[in-house]
Amino acid sequence: MIALVCQRGCSRYDCRYELVRLGISELRVRVHLVDGTYELFRHYFAVPKARDELGREVGAVRAVLASVLTMIRGGATHIGVATDHVIESFRNELWTGYKTSEGVEPDLLSQFPILEDVLSAAGIKVWPMVEVEADDALASAAAIALKDPRVDQVIICTPDKDLAQCVQGSRVVQLIRRTGITLDETGVIAKFGVSPMSIPDYLALVGDSADGYPGLPGWGAKSTSAVLAKFSHIESIPVSARDWHINVLNSASLADTLARERELALLFRTLATLRNNIHLFDNVDSLHWTASQFLRNRSIARQSCYGERAKIQAKARTPLNRMRVEPISASWKRSEGMDFDQAAPDHRSQSQRRPRKRAGTLLCLPGVRSVGVSGI
């Protein structure tokens, strides 16, 4: 994996100038796929509320934007964000108890279209999903990215358990950004006791309260992992517990429950199985973030997220490939699980530096000498 910033200020992997200068014919790509729905929910409850000049709640949108730009500061070059533009999906027709938008605060729901517009204006690829879920988009994006021989690794940024089914060796991994934990295939097995291909079966038996299906009575995490570790899939589990030949507590009762509710278990597995055949893009080049697109659309992002009073300015005095972040609040900083104070040292004299604002963000991105965001 090689990350570079061109002497011309370009952070692109396909920069011809750097390739020729370094004598490199091909660079490997890391693709970051972000669960925008999770990020918006998480930041909504982590950061202070804030409204723009139109009276819209935008506090979580600002925090998610800053969080994604932080990934770019850390070296991410190819990014896609999936959101649930509509919470309901085709799965609600299969199971009446499946998750809906009922009970979700209106101020949270109203920020989904704003977030999608702001991220798009910032040059970040966004997939607003309607008939299917954001998780399906992430699974499909990972499958498409894997077909590109330039892709060295796909990093799915979400803690959702169902995305563990997409993990493949160490080439497709799941990153929980809040804790910094990365799960490769070995990590998935250590956490759930089953391989990634058995995750839908695991969730079908154990249940997933976040998605609204209960699983089968009596089937807990330990018993389910023990059984699936041997048989992998529900249809391969023998009807009689005598044929299991594994040490599981109350195995006879579990076998009776599965025999009685097998069709229901298969339905739950359908709910847990992510669609990976959605055509979202042709190749990873469409996920490539460039600073020029961000600067071109910065006024749109400003008006959508910060209101007319906000100012986004490009400054020439800050060195390339640096980004100093002044968090919106201490709670937001803790929720990110990162220390943003460990920025590159500023060698300018005190008189040359801009006054430090109590609430605001200073973003220096690859290819952008300095982007200051105020009015937060």
C-alpha positions in Angstrom: 0.0 0.0 0.0 1.5 3.3 -1.1 0.0 6.7 -0.2 1.4 9.8 -1.7 0.7 13.5 -2.2 1.9 14.8 -5.5 4.4 17.7 -5.5 1.7 19.6 -7.4 -0.7 19.1 -4.6 -2.5 16.1 -6.0 -3.5 13.2 -3.8 -4.7 11.0 -6.6 -3.5 7.5 -6.9 -3.5 7.8 -10.7 -1.4 11.0 -10.8 0.7 10.5 -13.9 3.3 13.0 -12.6 4.1 11.0 -9.5 3.9 7.6 -11.2 6.5 8.7 -13.8 8.7 10.4 -11.2 8.7 7.4 -8.8 8.9 4.8 -11.6 5.7 3.1 -10.4 3.4 1.5 -13.0 0.5 0.8 -10.7 -0.7 1.7 -7.2 -2.9 -0.3 -5.0 -6.2 1.1 -3.9 -8.0 0.9 -0.6 -11.8 1.5 -0.7 -13.7 2.8 2.3 -17.4 2.2 2.4 -19.3 4.1 5.1 -22.6 3.3 6.7 -24.1 6.8 6.6 -27.2 5.8 8.4 -25.3 4.6 11.4 -23.0 7.7 11.4 -26.0 10.0 11.3 -27.8 8.2 14.2 -24.6 8.1 16.2 -23.7 11.7 15.8 -27.3 12.9 16.3 -27.1 11.7 19.9 -23.5 12.6 20.4 -23.2 16.3 19.4 -25.1 19.4 20.4 -28.2 20.4 18.4 -27.7 23.1 15.9 -30.0 24.8 13.3 -29.2 26.6 10.1 -30.8 29.9 9.1 -33.8 28.1 7.6 -34.5 26.5 11.0 -33.4 23.0 10.0 -31.6 20.8 12.4 -28.1 20.2 11.0 -25.9 19.3 14.0 -25.5 15.7 13.1 -24.9 16.5 9.4 -22.0 18.8 10.3 -20.5 16.2 12.6 -20.7 13.4 9.9 -19.2 15.7 7.3 -16.3 16.5 9.6 -15.9 12.8 10.4 -15.8 11.7 6.8 -13.3 14.5 5.9 -11.2 13.2 8.8 -11.0 9.9 7.0 -9.7 11.8 4.0 -7.1 13.5 6.2 -6.0 10.1 7.4 -5.3 8.9 3.8 -8.6 7.6 2.5 -8.8 8.3 -1.3 -11.8 6.2 -2.5 -14.9 6.6 -0.4 -18.6 5.7 -0.8 -21.3 6.5 1.7 -24.6 4.6 1.8 -27.7 6.0 3.5 -31.3 4.9 4.1 -33.1 7.7 2.3 -36.2 5.8 3.3 -35.9 3.6 6.4 -38.5 1.1 5.2 -37.5 -1.5 2.5 -38.7 -4.6 0.8 -38.0 -6.5 4.0 -41.0 -4.8 5.7 -43.2 -6.7 3.3 -41.6 -10.0 4.3 -41.8 -9.5 8.1 -44.3 -7.1 9.7 -42.1 -6.5 12.7 -39.1 -5.4 10.7 -37.6 -2.0 11.6 -39.4 1.1 10.4 -39.1 4.9 10.9 -41.8 4.8 13.5 -40.5 6.4 16.7 -37.5 8.1 15.0 -37.3 11.8 15.9 -38.3 14.0 13.0 -35.2 16.2 13.5 -33.1 13.1 12.8 -35.1 11.9 9.8 -35.0 15.4 8.2 -31.2 15.4 8.1 -30.9 12.4 5.7 -31.5 14.4 2.5 -29.4 17.2 3.9 -26.5 14.9 4.6 -26.8 13.3 1.1 -26.6 16.7 -0.5 -23.7 17.9 1.6 -21.6 14.9 1.1 -22.2 14.9 -2.6 -21.3 18.6 -2.8 -18.1 17.7 -0.9 -17.1 15.4 -3.7 -18.0 12.2 -1.9 -20.0 9.4 -3.6 -23.3 8.9 -1.9 -25.9 6.1 -2.5 -29.3 7.1 -1.0 -31.3 3.8 -0.9 -35.1 3.6 -1.2 -36.3 0.1 -2.0 -33.3 -1.7 -0.4 -31.2 -0.7 2.6 -27.9 1.0 3.0 -26.4 -2.3 4.2 -27.3 -3.8 0.8 -25.6 -0.9 -0.9 -22.4 -1.5 1.1 -22.5 -5.2 0.3 -23.0 -4.5 -3.4 -20.2 -1.8 -3.4 -17.8 -4.3 -1.8 -18.6 -6.9 -4.4 -18.1 -4.5 -7.3 -14.8 -3.2 -5.8 -13.5 -6.7 -5.4 -13.7 -7.2 -9.1 -11.2 -4.4 -9.7 -7.6 -5.8 -9.7 -6.3 -2.5 -8.4 -8.2 -2.8 -5.2 -5.9 -4.0 -2.4 -8.5 -3.9 0.4 -12.2 -2.9 1.0 -12.9 -1.4 4.4 -16.6 -1.5 5.4 -17.0 1.1 8.2 -19.9 0.0 10.3 -20.5 -2.0 13.5 -23.6 -3.7 12.1 -23.4 -7.4 12.6 -25.0 -8.3 9.3 -22.1 -6.7 7.4 -19.8 -9.3 8.8 -21.1 -11.6 6.1 -19.2 -9.5 3.5 -15.8 -10.1 5.1 -13.4 -12.1 3.0 -10.0 -13.0 4.4 -8.1 -9.7 4.9 -9.1 -8.2 1.6 -12.6 -7.2 2.8 -12.7 -6.2 6.4 -15.1 -4.5 8.8 -14.0 -1.4 10.7 -15.8 -0.2 13.8 -14.6 3.4 13.7 -15.8 4.3 17.2 -13.5 1.7 18.8 -10.9 1.4 16.1 -11.5 -2.4 15.9 -11.0 -4.1 12.5 -12.5 -7.5 11.9 -11.0 -9.7 9.2 -12.2 -13.2 8.6 -10.3 -14.5 11.6 -11.8 -11.7 13.7 -15.3 -12.6 12.6 -14.8 -16.2 13.6 -13.4 -15.1 17.0 -16.3 -12.8 17.7 -19.2 -14.9 16.5 -17.8 -18.4 16.5 -18.8 -18.9 12.8 -17.3 -17.9 9.4 -18.7 -14.9 7.5 -20.7 -17.1 5.2 -22.7 -18.4 8.2 -23.6 -14.9 9.6 -27.1 -14.8 8.0 -27.8 -18.2 9.5 -26.4 -17.1 12.8 -28.6 -14.0 12.9 -31.6 -15.9 11.8 -31.4 -18.2 14.8 -30.2 -15.7 17.4 -32.2 -12.8 16.1 -31.3 -9.1 15.5 -33.2 -6.7 17.7 -31.8 -3.7 15.8 -33.6 -5.0 12.6 -36.7 -6.2 14.4 -36.7 -10.0 14.1 -36.4 -12.2 17.2 -34.8 -15.4 16.1 -35.9 -18.8 17.5 -36.7 -19.3 21.2 -33.8 -20.9 23.1 -31.2 -20.4 20.4 -28.6 -18.3 22.1 -25.2 -17.1 20.8 -23.2 -20.0 22.2 -25.4 -22.8 21.1 -25.9 -21.3 17.7 -22.2 -20.8 17.1 -21.5 -24.3 18.2 -24.0 -25.8 15.8 -23.2 -23.6 12.8 -19.5 -24.1 13.3 -20.1 -27.7 12.3 -23.0 -27.4 9.9 -22.6 -23.9 8.5 -26.2 -23.4 7.3 -29.6 -24.0 8.7 -30.7 -26.6 6.0 -27.6 -28.7 6.8 -28.5 -29.1 10.5 -29.9 -32.6 11.1 -33.5 -32.8 12.4 -32.5 -35.0 15.4 -30.0 -33.7 17.9 -28.6 -37.3 18.2 -27.0 -36.7 14.8 -25.3 -33.5 15.8 -22.5 -35.1 17.8 -21.6 -31.8 19.5 -21.8 -30.8 23.1 -24.7 -28.3 23.3 -26.9 -27.6 26.3 -30.6 -28.6 25.7 -29.8 -29.9 22.3 -33.0 -31.9 22.0 -35.1 -28.8 22.8 -33.2 -26.8 20.3 -33.7 -29.4 17.6 -37.4 -29.6 18.3 -37.7 -25.8 18.1 -35.8 -25.7 14.8 -37.9 -28.5 13.3 -41.1 -26.7 14.3 -39.9 -23.2 13.2 -37.6 -24.1 10.3 -39.6 -22.1 7.8 -39.5 -19.1 10.1 -35.8 -19.4 10.5 -35.3 -19.5 6.8 -37.4 -16.3 6.5 -35.2 -14.6 9.1 -32.2 -15.7 7.1 -33.6 -14.0 4.1 -34.0 -10.8 6.1 -30.4 -11.1 7.3 -28.9 -11.9 3.9 -27.7 -8.7 2.2 -28.2 -8.1 -1.5 -24.8 -7.8 -3.3 -26.0 -7.5 -6.9 -27.1 -3.8 -7.0 -25.3 -1.9 -9.7 -23.9 1.3 -8.0 -20.8 2.1 -10.1 -18.7 0.6 -12.9 -15.3 0.8 -11.3 -13.6 2.3 -8.2 -12.5 5.4 -10.1 -16.0 6.8 -9.5 -15.3 6.6 -5.7 -12.1 8.7 -6.0 -12.3 11.9 -3.9 -10.6 14.9 -5.4 -10.0 18.2 -3.7 -11.0 20.1 -6.9 -14.5 18.8 -6.7 -14.7 19.8 -3.1 -13.6 23.4 -3.8 -15.9 23.6 -6.8 -19.0 22.8 -4.8 -18.0 24.2 -1.4 -20.6 27.0 -1.6 -23.3 24.4 -2.1 -22.1 22.5 1.0 -21.9 25.7 2.9 -25.5 26.7 2.1 -26.9 23.2 2.7 -25.1 22.6 6.0 -23.9 25.9 7.5 -26.1 28.7 6.3 -25.1 31.9 4.6 -23.0 33.1 7.6 -20.6 30.2 7.3 -17.4 30.8 5.3 -15.3 28.2 3.6 -12.0 29.8 2.5 -9.0 28.3 0.7 -5.8 29.6 2.2 -2.3 29.3 0.7 -0.3 29.5 3.9 -1.0 26.1 5.4 1.3 23.2 4.2 -0.2 20.5 2.0 -1.6 17.3 3.5 -2.3 18.7 6.9 -5.5 19.0 8.7 -6.1 20.5 12.1 -9.5 19.7 13.6 -11.1 21.6 16.4 -13.9 19.4 17.5 -17.5 20.7 17.9 -17.5 19.4 21.5 -15.6 17.1 23.8 -18.4 14.6 23.6 -18.1 14.4 19.8 -14.4 14.0 20.2 -14.8 11.1 22.6 -17.4 9.5 20.3 -15.0 9.5 17.4 -12.4 7.6 19.6 -9.7 9.8 18.2 -7.3 12.4 19.4 -7.5 15.3 17.0 -5.0 17.3 19.0 -2.2 15.2 17.5 -2.1 17.2 14.3 1.0 18.1 12.4 3.0 20.8 14.3 2.4 24.4 13.2 5.7 26.1 12.7 4.2 29.6 12.1 4.7 32.3 14.6 1.8 33.2 16.9 1.1 36.4 15.0 0.7 34.5 11.8 -1.9 32.1 13.1 -5.6 32.8 13.0 -7.4 33.2 16.4 -8.6 29.9 17.8 -12.4 29.7 17.7 -14.3 28.1 20.5 -16.7 26.4 18.1 -15.6 25.6 14.7 -13.5 23.5 12.4 -10.3 24.0 10.5 -9.9 21.4 7.8 -6.8 21.0 5.7 -7.3 18.3 3.1 -5.1 16.6 0.6 -4.8 18.9 -2.4 -6.4 21.7 -0.5 -4.0 24.0 1.2 -6.4 25.0 4.0 -10.2 25.0 4.3 -11.6 26.9 7.3 -15.2 26.3 8.3 -16.7 28.8 10.7 -20.1 29.7 11.8 -20.8 26.3 13.5 
